Amino acid sequence: MFILILGLILFLGMHSVRIFAPGVRERLIAERGENTWKGIYTVVSIVGFGLIIWGFSLAQIVAPVLYAPPLWMSHITLLLMLLSFILLAVYGMPAGKIKPAVKHPMLLAIKLWAFGHLLANGDLASVLLFGSFLIWAIADRISVKRRVPAGQEQPSEAGPVRNDVVACVAGLVVYLLFVWKLHEWLFGVPPVVL
């Protein structure tokens, strides 16, 4: 569990600087330049992400089961993951109507991903991994709201609905690939248990 926890601390810690210590980021950029900050951010995040993957694979083998979710919870997870993939696609594509409506599609996608996986996985390693990401995404959303005073948000300008259609199709295609084989190939666990 130590490697998983260390990875979570590095990855989520780096992604939490603006939440808990916004002055550190601004000070480092002012003193060393934006490229130095981006370099540190990137290296620490990649190392943390690698440790999360490695640590989770090791921890899952020995992690005690805290709760045993019923099988039907995995079906709810499948639905939440479909929405999560669509929101990730919305985040990465030009704005349609969805992006300005949800404001922060990536954070919402992470919350749905984490919550869905908590519904379907009750071992300690999963609770640590997905619970940490869920708490981080909630904290980051609150932080974003506090950093930008009400009425001063600069929402994405709504674009054509075709951008939403493209994002929904892209999200659906990636989702189907994950359900079909990618999840099992990448993580060693089939998302659908028959």
ABEGO torsion letter per residue (X at the ends): XAAAAAAAAAAAAAAAAAAABAAAAAAAAAAAEAAAAAAAAAAAAAAAAAAAAAAAAAAAAABBBABBBBAAAAAAAAAAAAAAAAAAAAAABBBBAAAAAAGBAAAAAAAAAAAAAAAABABAAAAAAAAAAAAAAAAAAAAAAAABBBGABBBBBBBBAAAAAAAAAAAAAAAAAAAAAAAAAAAGBBABBX
